[in-house]
């Protein structure tokens, strides 16, 4: 990898909400960790996936009240951790990784984002049911843009 590409990756991580980027290309491994700012809560540690880069979108902290007020949604919205191109499948000839109505597990890959010719797996933070896919395959997306709406595991 050349220095300008590494600088672009550092800038990409700095501008996004991801805490870590781990990339191996042509036998060279680059790992970029973002230090949390003083006002931000520390990012959770996540094991890296077996191959390629892996990023986990942060999920909202669970609400520990007995029950949510009526009319308040407890769905989880999965935001894009960075700017890039959204893909629902791992490869062009493969089916989407998840469909509306599918039950998913924490850590399950739910989409891929291409940023600077690097494909980054996005995984679910918590188990649940996919209620909506909020981006179209091949769309250019912005950091923080809602990608999925996930109902809690007990949802139907």
Secondary structure, 3 states (H helix, E strand, C coil): CCHHHHHHHHHHHHHCCCCEEEEEECCEEEEEECCCCCCCCCCCCCCCCCCCEEEECCCCCCCCCCCCCCCCCCCEEEECCCCEEEECCCCCCCCCCCCCCCEECCCCEEEEEEECCEEEEEECCCCEEEEEECCCCCCEECCCCEEEEEEECCCC
